[in-house]
Amino acid sequence: MIKIPPFIQQLKPYKAGLSIEQLAREKNLTRIVKLASAENPLGPSPMAMKAINSSLTGLHRYTDPSSYNLVQAIAKKYGIQPNHIICGHGTDSLLAYIVSAFTTEDDEIITSEGTFIGMYVSIRKMGRKLIQVPMNNHGFNLDGILKAINEKTMMIYIANPNNPTGTMIDRKTFESFMDQVPNHIMVVLDEAYTAYASENESYPNGVAYDYPNMVVTRTFSKVYGLAGLRVGFAVGPDHVIEALYKVKLPFEPNNLAQAAAIAALDDEAFLKQTIELNKQSLNILYKCFDDLGIEYVRSHTNFILMLMPTEKFAEEFASGCLNRGLIVRHVDTFGIPQGIRINSGTIEETEFAVEVITKEYQKLIDKLKHPVA
Ligand SMILES: Cc1ncc(COP(=O)(O)O)c(C=O)c1O
């Protein structure tokens, strides 16, 4: 019998929601709108799609393990030395590499409750001890994290802005936190939603710092619309990046992902259109929540966290929306049992979402007020 380590036995396999096709088939629905995975409703960057088409003839070749051209493009765009950059198969993959390269089994990693589930999984699947500090007003409690540091702490993970709460840590708070973190502890700053937050003057742009103990991750999955392609990058001190190259699978990200990411970086028009649509869509959703009296957290991302009265209510709300063709995310597994995350959509998708949310929320509120005896 093969022995499975206890920390692997305790993991729950990733539970993907029903696919749009499956849902249509099973529920006999004619219209389905998916606003559950914080994707770009406009689709992929058009420049990226063009680059993919022109790269197809090179698919018989192995990928460049150093992502030379993509690294150069990122270096130029952000004014960073190329040896401070590594590209990978999405942020998820890079986070797993970061945990495996810089911690050992006896180490502890501190983060927050209610943050990105992918990091919880990366920590647990390697048998590292995960310390989750309670949130402060739905945001990272950095003072609480500092207080939780002990001699076993080797890493701290922060998502700014955070998923699934959408909250942002401002520059002053972030810099004061970094000043207090001991230099031997690595701070992982996940900036998956940076493009949505950067208009805010007090947003700290992680790649502009050169802390000796910080690594910043970015993704092409969100604002560039390339979630299905899997490509992201990390920025950090040269010796940290060198160590990450030792654990990275050599041929990631793949050829098409590298080419698409290079093109997407320059697709300013698409970026602008994405940010503009996001604002419009979120404003429509905010108004809907205000009208219905739904509690929510103001967002600096492309999604909003709604707070339902109870966990059961949230569960029923998500499945009720699903039955009406709207896919939203119940974020209980992120540690927010009464939370529902919905991301921005096209205007038509958002209007459909408002319609469904209104019907479902009112139905459940009525049920709450008038329970059947
Ligand atoms: C905070 C955060 N980090 C990382 C990721 C994963 O990004 P990627 O698609 O690059 O793996 C997500 C995706 O939702 C996220 O919300």
Ligand as a Chemical Component Dictionary entry (heavy atoms), coordinates in Angstrom:
data_LIG
# 
_chem_comp.id                   LIG 
_chem_comp.type                 NON-POLYMER 
_chem_comp.pdbx_formal_charge   0 
_chem_comp.three_letter_code    LIG 
# 
loop_
_chem_comp_atom.comp_id 
_chem_comp_atom.atom_id 
_chem_comp_atom.alt_atom_id 
_chem_comp_atom.type_symbol 
_chem_comp_atom.charge 
_chem_comp_atom.model_Cartn_x 
_chem_comp_atom.model_Cartn_y 
_chem_comp_atom.model_Cartn_z 
_chem_comp_atom.pdbx_ordinal 
LIG C1 C1 C 0 -4.600 37.034 -5.289  1  
LIG C2 C2 C 0 -4.421 36.055 -6.397  2  
LIG N1 N1 N 0 -3.215 35.551 -6.643  3  
LIG C3 C3 C 0 -3.005 34.681 -7.624  4  
LIG C4 C4 C 0 -4.032 34.250 -8.435  5  
LIG C5 C5 C 0 -3.752 33.219 -9.490  6  
LIG O1 O1 O 0 -3.292 33.802 -10.638 7  
LIG P1 P1 P 0 -2.829 32.916 -11.853 8  
LIG O2 O2 O 0 -3.999 32.773 -12.754 9  
LIG O3 O3 O 0 -1.716 33.712 -12.464 10 
LIG O4 O4 O 0 -2.351 31.625 -11.324 11 
LIG C6 C6 C 0 -5.304 34.733 -8.231  12 
LIG C7 C7 C 0 -6.401 34.248 -9.081  13 
LIG O5 O5 O 0 -7.551 34.404 -8.866  14 
LIG C8 C8 C 0 -5.507 35.662 -7.188  15 
LIG O6 O6 O 0 -6.718 36.132 -6.922  16 
# 
loop_
_chem_comp_bond.comp_id 
_chem_comp_bond.atom_id_1 
_chem_comp_bond.atom_id_2 
_chem_comp_bond.value_order 
_chem_comp_bond.pdbx_ordinal 
LIG C1 C2 SING 1  
LIG C2 N1 SING 2  
LIG C2 C8 DOUB 3  
LIG N1 C3 DOUB 4  
LIG C3 C4 SING 5  
LIG C4 C5 SING 6  
LIG C4 C6 DOUB 7  
LIG C5 O1 SING 8  
LIG O1 P1 SING 9  
LIG P1 O2 DOUB 10 
LIG P1 O3 SING 11 
LIG P1 O4 SING 12 
LIG C6 C7 SING 13 
LIG C6 C8 SING 14 
LIG C7 O5 DOUB 15 
LIG C8 O6 SING 16 
# 
